């Protein structure tokens, strides 16, 4: 199939992007396009029929990756450009990026585009939520900043209002004493995740002070919960591979809370809960080990 007819604009400044969106909203629906890896299939199948596409790839200010106190990634930055950087010090993001589709997709798809699309099985929303990323949105009333927990509202639903655009996202850089883990199960590499896990552990003097686990592909949006009370005593001291089962058992309540899907033909809810427990146990142990050896 082919997309329904649409108008096309390619502004070169953030102000012009907002102006184009405002003009398009007066006679129909406008959509932002950057890499187009999520949007174009929707248009081709006519599941969406926007009257105008506003291409942001020529906005120079949104083509940048800035690594300071935070790592700021602009709306037009491809995932592959972030993946190839080795100086960002955002380990969880670096671990998750290779799991997104295939290299050709990541060469076109953007980080901000994936976040704004908010697919429940997508890796990057879960990473952003686990790390406490901040989202900068530009609209007719100016700029506003949102926490990741405020940004994601449901399946394919975010806090973006008509006429607004996600112009960049800030990921906090890892600090000493932090460790991270990431795991994903899919039928084939590049398929939608049946279950994905993100973990973050903060340790001090060999003892776990904070532990978080996130999951995607198991609810209408990514979810992250604190499991410090449940697993801190298990993650302190020397850790062995056999300890995965003990940590997994301690995550039973967390798995019940994280998995809200009723299941589908690919995996039942019970199977997904089991994967959350086992993968979560493994990645919490890995994160705890990393937190003691130095952030990575």
C-alpha positions in Angstrom: 0.0 0.0 0.0 0.9 3.6 -0.3 0.5 6.5 2.1 -2.5 8.9 1.7 -1.6 12.3 0.2 0.1 14.7 2.6 1.9 18.1 2.6 5.6 18.1 3.5 7.6 20.8 5.3 11.3 20.9 6.2 12.0 23.8 8.4 15.5 24.7 9.6 14.9 26.2 13.0 13.0 25.3 16.2 10.8 28.3 15.8 9.9 27.4 12.2 9.1 23.8 13.3 6.5 25.2 15.8 5.2 27.6 13.2 4.7 24.8 10.7 3.0 22.6 13.3 0.6 25.4 14.2 -0.2 26.2 10.6 -0.9 22.5 9.8 -3.1 22.1 12.9 -5.6 24.7 11.5 -6.6 22.4 8.6 -5.8 18.9 9.8 -3.2 16.8 11.7 0.5 17.3 11.6 3.2 14.7 12.5 6.9 15.1 13.2 9.2 13.0 11.1 12.9 12.4 11.6 14.1 8.9 10.9 10.6 7.7 9.9 11.3 4.1 11.0 8.1 3.9 13.1 6.0 6.5 11.2 6.4 5.4 7.6 5.0 1.8 8.0 2.0 3.4 9.7 1.5 5.7 6.8 2.0 3.0 4.2 -0.7 0.8 5.8 -2.9 3.9 6.2 -3.3 3.4 9.9 -2.5 7.1 10.2 -3.4 9.9 7.7 -1.8 13.1 8.8 -2.3 16.0 6.5 1.2 17.4 7.0 4.6 15.9 7.8 7.1 18.3 9.4 10.7 17.0 8.9 13.1 18.1 11.6 16.3 16.7 10.2 17.5 20.1 9.0 17.3 21.8 12.4 21.0 22.1 13.2 20.4 22.6 16.9 18.7 19.2 17.1 21.5 17.3 15.3 23.9 17.5 18.2 25.0 15.2 21.1 26.3 17.3 24.0 28.2 15.5 26.8 28.4 17.6 29.9 26.8 17.0 33.3 24.1 15.2 31.3 24.2 13.7 27.8 21.8 15.8 25.7 20.5 14.1 22.5 18.7 16.3 19.9 15.6 15.3 18.1 17.4 14.6 14.8 20.2 12.4 16.2 20.1 8.8 14.8 20.4 6.0 17.3 23.4 4.7 15.5 25.3 8.0 16.1 24.7 7.5 19.8 25.6 3.8 19.7 29.0 4.6 18.1 30.0 7.1 20.8 32.3 5.7 23.5 32.6 8.8 25.7 29.0 9.3 26.9 29.2 7.4 30.2 25.5 6.3 30.0 26.1 2.5 30.2 22.4 1.5 30.2 21.8 3.4 27.1 24.8 1.9 25.4 23.7 -1.6 26.3 20.2 -1.1 25.1 20.8 0.5 21.7 22.2 -2.6 19.9 18.9 -4.4 20.6 16.8 -1.9 18.6 15.9 -3.4 15.3 18.9 -3.8 13.0 21.8 -1.6 12.2 20.1 -0.2 9.1 17.1 0.8 11.2 19.3 2.4 13.9 21.1 4.4 11.2 17.9 6.2 10.3 15.7 6.0 13.5 16.3 8.6 16.1 16.5 8.4 19.9 13.8 11.1 20.4 11.6 9.6 17.7 11.6 6.2 19.6 10.8 8.0 22.9 8.0 10.1 21.3 6.5 7.0 19.7 6.2 5.3 23.1 5.9 1.7 21.9 5.3 -0.5 25.1 7.9 -3.0 23.7 10.5 -0.4 23.0 13.8 -0.3 24.7 14.5 3.4 25.0 11.5 4.5 27.0 12.4 1.9 29.7 16.0 3.2 29.7 14.8 6.8 30.1 12.5 5.9 32.9 15.1 3.8 34.8 17.7 6.6 34.6 15.3 9.4 35.3 15.9 11.2 32.0 14.5 14.7 31.4 12.5 15.6 28.3 12.5 19.2 26.8 9.4 19.9 24.8 8.9 23.0 22.6 5.4 24.3 21.7 3.4 27.4 21.0 3.8 28.5 24.6 7.5 28.0 24.8 9.7 25.3 26.3 8.8 23.0 29.2 10.7 20.2 30.9 9.1 16.8 31.8 10.4 13.9 33.8 10.3 10.5 32.1 7.6 9.4 34.6 5.4 12.4 33.4 6.1 11.9 29.7 4.8 8.4 29.1 1.0 8.1 29.5 0.2 4.7 27.9 0.6 2.7 24.8 1.8 5.0 22.0 0.7 7.9 24.2 2.8 10.7 25.7 2.4 14.1 27.3 3.0 15.8 24.0 0.1 18.1 23.0 -0.9 19.1 19.5 1.7 21.6 18.2 4.4 20.4 20.5 7.7 18.6 19.6 10.2 16.7 21.7 13.4 18.8 20.9 15.9 16.9 23.1 16.3 14.5 26.0 18.9 14.6 28.8 20.3 11.4 30.2 22.2 11.6 33.4 25.8 10.3 33.2 26.7 7.4 35.5 28.3 8.1 38.8 30.9 6.1 40.8 29.1 3.3 42.7 26.4 2.8 40.1 26.0 -0.4 38.1 23.5 -1.3 35.4 22.0 -4.3 33.7 20.0 -4.9 30.5 18.4 -8.0 29.1 15.8 -8.7 26.4 14.0 -11.8 25.2 12.5 -11.8 21.7 11.6 -14.5 19.2 14.4 -13.2 16.9 16.8 -10.4 17.2 15.1 -7.2 16.0 11.6 -8.5 16.8 9.4 -6.8 19.4 10.5 -7.7 23.0 8.4 -10.4 24.8 10.1 -9.1 27.9 12.9 -6.6 28.5 14.6 -5.7 31.8 16.6 -2.7 33.0 18.3 -2.6 36.3 20.3 0.0 38.3 22.1 -0.6 41.6 23.9 1.9 43.7 26.5 0.6 46.2 28.6 2.2 48.9 31.4 0.5 50.8 30.3 -2.9 49.4 26.7 -2.5 50.5 23.7 -1.9 48.2 22.0 1.4 49.0 19.5 1.4 46.2 18.2 -1.1 43.6 15.7 -0.5 40.8 14.2 -2.8 38.2 12.3 -1.8 35.1 10.4 -3.8 32.5 9.1 -3.3 29.0 6.9 -5.4 26.8 4.8 -6.4 29.8 2.4 -3.5 30.2 0.9 -0.6 28.3 4.1 1.5 29.1 7.5 0.9 30.6 7.4 0.5 34.4 10.2 0.9 37.0 10.0 0.0 40.7 12.3 0.2 43.7 13.3 -3.3 45.0 15.9 -2.2 47.5 14.1 -3.7 50.5 13.5 -7.0 48.8 17.0 -7.6 47.4 19.6 -5.4 49.1 20.6 -8.1 51.6 21.0 -10.6 48.8 23.2 -8.4 46.7 25.6 -7.5 49.4 28.7 -9.6 49.9 30.2 -12.0 47.4 27.8 -13.0 44.6 27.8 -16.3 42.8 25.8 -17.5 39.8 23.7 -19.7 42.0 22.4 -16.6 43.8 20.3 -15.8 40.7 17.5 -18.1 41.9 17.4 -16.5 45.4 17.2 -13.0 43.9 14.6 -14.2 41.4 12.5 -15.6 44.2 12.7 -12.2 46.0 11.4 -10.5 42.9 8.1 -12.5 42.9 6.0 -9.5 44.2 7.8 -7.1 41.8 7.1 -9.3 38.8 3.4 -9.5 39.7 3.4 -5.7 39.9 5.3 -5.1 36.7 3.4 -7.5 34.4 -0.1 -6.2 33.7 -0.6 -7.7 30.3 -3.1 -10.6 30.0 -0.7 -12.4 27.6 -1.0 -13.1 23.9 -0.2 -15.8 21.4 3.6 -15.2 21.8 3.8 -15.5 25.6 1.4 -15.9 28.6 1.4 -13.5 31.5 2.8 -16.2 33.7 5.7 -16.8 31.3 6.5 -13.1 31.3 6.4 -12.9 35.0 8.9 -15.8 35.2 11.2 -14.0 32.7 11.0 -10.8 34.8 12.1 -12.7 37.8 14.9 -14.7 36.2 16.3 -12.0 34.0 15.8 -9.4 36.7 17.7 -11.5 39.2 20.5 -12.0 36.8 20.8 -8.4 35.8 20.5 -7.1 39.4 23.5 -9.3 40.3 25.4 -8.0 37.3 24.6 -4.4 38.2 25.6 -5.0 41.8 29.0 -6.4 40.7 29.6 -3.5 38.3 28.7 -1.0 41.0 31.5 -2.3 43.2 34.2 -2.5 40.4 33.4 0.9 39.0 30.6 2.3 37.0 29.9 0.5 33.7 
